[in-house]
Amino acid sequence: MNNIFVYIETEGGKVADVSLELLTKGRELADRLGCKLEALAIGHNLAGLDKTVGMYGADTLWVADDRELEPYRTLPHTAIICGIFGEEKPQIALFGATPVGRDLAPRVSSTLGSGLTADCTSLVIGDYTDAKSGKEYKDLLYQIRPAFGGNIIATIVNPDHRPQMATVREGVMRKEEVKSPTTPEIKNVDVRKYVKDTDLVVKIIDRHIEERGIDIKNSPVIVAGGYGMGSKENFALLHELADLLGGEVGASRAAVDAGFTDHARQIGQTGVTVRPKLYIACGISGQIQHTAGMDQSSMVIAINTDPDAPINKFADFVITGDAMEVIPKMIKYYKQNSK
Amino acid sequence: MGKQLKVVVLAKQVPDTRNVGKDAMKADGTVNRAALPAIFNPEDLNALEQALTIKDMCEGTTVYILTMGPLRAADIIRDAMFRGADGGYLLTDRAFAGADTLATSYALSRALVEIKPDLIIAGRQAIDGDTAQVGPQVAEKLGLPQITYAEQIESIDDRQIVVKRRLEHGVETVSAPFPVVITVNASAPECRPQNAKRVMKYKRAMTRSELQAAGDDYMQFVENKDYLKIVEWNVGDIDADPAQLGMLGSPTKVKQIENVVFQAKESRKLTVSDADINSLMVELIAGHTLG
């Protein structure tokens, strides 16, 4: 009882990276609190997941396996989670901030009347004193996230309601296998106990999933463009440099909002988090909403006309000037020197 | 597509956090709200466009905005009326202040119980919070199904609505019976602009508080013009449990707010000169940062 639950998201029977990242974080929190780490998988044809979650330290694996549960639909998944949480009373529940997690977790939190913090960048255990009542709380989950367009960092707590719920984006937490894998106790869920016919009113008529096309997350080099690139056409130059360096093109939210490139390339709090060997930021001012997704890059080159751009604080090399002038030179001198 | 629907669009007036200038933060680390213009939350405009598209498709359909906020949030209701909405509801009271997403969703859901729409459409998320929680939580509070990340309404008949959703790596088409809550993605069509004739007709649409401030002459002017009345509801106008509203009804508490301050890296400054760029590329190759 009062354990930590991680919702396991699966894609075609394979566990999503974000769920493994949450298990790694969950293991750390469970050790700190002295409680168990429980994984909850809902879908169809889920055999074999126990090995995977055991490698990431889960003590228990709940499996709700039924034809109606795959592909994901909000209501049946919510019903199962709320049913199990109602009985098990977890103190913490973690979800990936994926399209599924961001559809599911709010529904669950509303049903249970517990709070939910979206897109946390850090989760830490700590104490809290209510400023008004003076009441003290021990070992709460600090849910830390950028807020207000990334201009502030907020620490959120849920003093009186359980579970304390948070979503975390893929790539934000580290994924790490435990030294000695656990053999999780498997608990098979009686799906019909929780899912009513009224939970099946939304019907999936058609579904078309594309292969993961753009994968900037695992690219060793990222050439990222911001609003300062000025146009979609100018982004072509970024692609030229990225192709040459064996990298991928990324973008800030402002550039994506302006239509310069696809959302799949967006780096930052509401996009992808990356840790490349080299990050070249072109015409990116460097608001925290963006830098939250790239500040663990090994090396950063910032190209910006503004000598005081915030991105420069993260940069190993600051080039003050127009990216449209600098990038062709980088292409030229890379070609000249790489022979 | 003959169904007459009552559609409510959930919308929020937000500070424009997308292009925050250097003066957006005060010296003491708090947000300088005066430096940020208040705008119609972008994805709520995508939601409004979906609602107006349904109004075009299904004759007799009406579209109303529901927003919670201070009195000046009536601006976005007028904006929506200029673009094609029939009217709106402003939920405003100090009792709602300090609400997290759950307390917000509860207040909105209690207003929706009064309005009784067939269809509720909201933007996926607001740019000042980026949580994407209010849509699903309103649906849960009302016991309705939800369709998130909608990109296009495919069809509507007497029984159901068919919607195309944008997923991370694909699309999904789903059907749901009425009533239902739909949240709309930024990838959906942009909202139509304000219409000049509608601006002329609705520019003097006001809430009760605005009317009182405008004076007696104006009160008489609008007396028989119901289309100029924006509904203003306080906490007493909805049947709500005070313990679930505002700060009191919010399970999440803000423990701490920090201004973002970074220890700057020690960076080397380069110019755009050929010599500087050349030596940079030589160094990156020599250090095996580039292969």
Interface residues (C-beta under 8 A of the other chain):
Chain A: P71 T74 L75 T78 T98 P99 R102 D103 A105 P106 R107 S109 S110 T111 G113 S114 G115 L116 T117 A118 D119 Y128 D130 Y142 Q143 P146 A147 F148 G149 G150 N151 I152 I153 A154 T155 I156 V157 N158 P159 D160 H161 V201 V202 K203 I204 I205 D206 R207 H208 I209 E210 E211 R212 G213 V221 Y227 L245 G246 R253 A254 D257 H263 Q269 T270 K277 L278 Q287 I288 S298 M299 V300 I301 A302 N312 K313 F314 A315 D316 F317 V318 I319 T320 G321 D322 E325 V326 K329 M330 Y333 Y334 Q336 N337 S338
Chain B: P15 T17 R18 N19 V20 A24 M25 G29 V31 D100 T101 L102 S105 I127 D128 G129 D130 T131 A132 Q133 V134 G135 P136 Q137 A139 E140 K141 P145 Q146 I147 T148 Y149 V162 L167 E168 H169 G170 V171 E172 T173 V174 S175 A176 P177 A186 S187 S250 P251 T252 K253 V254 K255 Q256 I257 E258 N259 V260 F262 Q263 A264 K265 S267 R268 K269 L270 T271 V272 D274 D276 I277 N278 L280 M281 V282 L284 I285 T289 L290 G291
